[in-house]
Amino acid sequence: MTAHGVLSVGLTGGIGAGKSTVTRMLEARGAVVIDADLLAREVLAPGTPGLDEVFATFGEAVRAGDGSLDRAALARVVFGDEDARQRLNAIVHPRVRSAAAEREATLGPGAVVVHDIPLLVENDLAADHHLVIVVGAPQRVRLERLGARGMPAEDARARMAAQADDTERRRVADVWIDNGGAQDETERQVAELWVHRIDTYAHNLQMAALAERPVGATPVPDPGGPRSWAAQAAVLGERIRRAGGPHILTVEHIGSTAVPALEAKDVLDLQVGVADLATAHALAGRLTDAGFPPVPGEWSDRPEAGADDEASAWTKLLHANADPGRHVNAHVRVADGPGWRYALLFRDWLRAVPSEREEYARLKRSLAARTATTGAYAEAKEPWFDRAWPRMQAWAQATGWHPPTR
């Protein structure tokens, strides 16, 4: 993800959206900016191994008269040729990542590093960062800005069409900065983001601390669209996968937010499957560095009714969010163990049986109205889970349910 205790922010946006404006505002507040385009130029500078590999791959047609890279010629080669683009990326991206990592290594815990990456979405780099900021602006505004820089409208539209669209960007955006209006309004958004999210997140990451959560437990509807709970869970799950590497066997969206049409607290539950509890403990540091520190205590989800397994078989580790802007529970369980299966069965049972889903929704609304804290709310639900457990098992047997294939 990044150096220990350093908050990594990926910043992107379409051409003409005004990324540089937002980058300067973040830099003025203390962020260290690493520009991917500048690094890409450095790793392909004359005399570098990167440039030698480009010449060996694409030939003399991309060599300028002075021996440097003819960037216009290279652009003509790779534009519209996916295979050529991938070969170029295989040369450039590892070197850019290595150069960025070297710069990050000089930063101390608590620092904020902003990676300015124009093609962050296109190159699937969102999960490499703790936060992704997308700078957006209406196409009309972007065309006007590019025109003022001397770019013909036809060329500008072609460049826009070759990039990800706003729906794809919103899917990975933890934060969307609207830069289509006055600069004062953009400044207001950045100031609010820094104070209420970035600065706090950086502090929590440095201290391996959990973010505060609201006291209440009022259920809310799924936001839907590209920022639906499912879409957000997919992005967060991929961050966890990359942090844990091959030690993580499964990551699944579970709990109420994983059940369509069910109102829920705005807290995403993710289940992380590992080979054993020793692996879960060994991964704790990696998950902490990725923004998910451990929640102190001993954790188990064993139902009181009908569970024949030993209580120890249901033991898990619980991690949660250091990010104050996105509440997450990451349940680290032994893959194929009883707790792991229970969480998936509960989700799939509610998805499949409307009457049970509606009963659970009524219970949630009722308890949220008469409990003062999330802890009291969770405790009040336990008797219902005990009663539901035999019904879940009967449904699984009748339908031949089995967990998703790993």
Stockholm file with secondary structure:
# STOCKHOLM 1.0

chainA/1-406         MTAHGVLSVGLTGGIGAGKSTVTRMLEARGAVVIDADLLAREVLAPGTPGLDEVFATFGEAVRAGDGSLDRAALARVVFGDEDARQRLNAIVHPRVRSAAAEREATLGPGAVVVHDIPLLVENDLAADHHLVIVVGAPQRVRLERLGARGMPAEDARARMAAQADDTERRRVADVWIDNGGAQDETERQVAELWVHRIDTYAHNLQMAALAERPVGATPVPDPGGPRSWAAQAAVLGERIRRAGGPHILTVEHIGSTAVPALEAKDVLDLQVGVADLATAHALAGRLTDAGFPPVPGEWSDRPEAGADDEASAWTKLLHANADPGRHVNAHVRVADGPGWRYALLFRDWLRAVPSEREEYARLKRSLAARTATTGAYAEAKEPWFDRAWPRMQAWAQATGWHPPTR
#=GR chainA/1-406 SS CCSTTCEEEEEEECTTSCHHHHHHHHHHTTCEEEEHHHHHHHHTSTTCHHHHHHHHHHCGGGBCTTSSBCHHHHHHHHTTCHHHHHHHHHHHHHHHHHHHHHHHTTSCTTCEEEEECTTTTTTTCGGGSSEEEEEECCHHHHHHHHHHTTCCHHHHHHHHHHSCCHHHHHHHCSEEEECSSCHHHHHHHHHHHIIIIIHHHHHHHHHTCCCCCCSCCCCBCCCCGGGSHHHHHHHHHHHHHHHHGGGCCEEEEESGGGSTTCCBCSCEEEEEEESCHHHHHHTHHHHHHTTCCBCSSCEECCCSSSCCSCGGGGEEEEEECSCTTSCEEEEEEETTSHHHHHHHHHHHHHHHCHHHHHHHHHHHHHHHHHCSSHHHHHHHHHHHHHHHHHHHHHHHHHHTCCCCCC
#=GC SS_cons         CCSTTCEEEEEEECTTSCHHHHHHHHHHTTCEEEEHHHHHHHHTSTTCHHHHHHHHHHCGGGBCTTSSBCHHHHHHHHTTCHHHHHHHHHHHHHHHHHHHHHHHTTSCTTCEEEEECTTTTTTTCGGGSSEEEEEECCHHHHHHHHHHTTCCHHHHHHHHHHSCCHHHHHHHCSEEEECSSCHHHHHHHHHHHIIIIIHHHHHHHHHTCCCCCCSCCCCBCCCCGGGSHHHHHHHHHHHHHHHHGGGCCEEEEESGGGSTTCCBCSCEEEEEEESCHHHHHHTHHHHHHTTCCBCSSCEECCCSSSCCSCGGGGEEEEEECSCTTSCEEEEEEETTSHHHHHHHHHHHHHHHCHHHHHHHHHHHHHHHHHCSSHHHHHHHHHHHHHHHHHHHHHHHHHHTCCCCCC
//
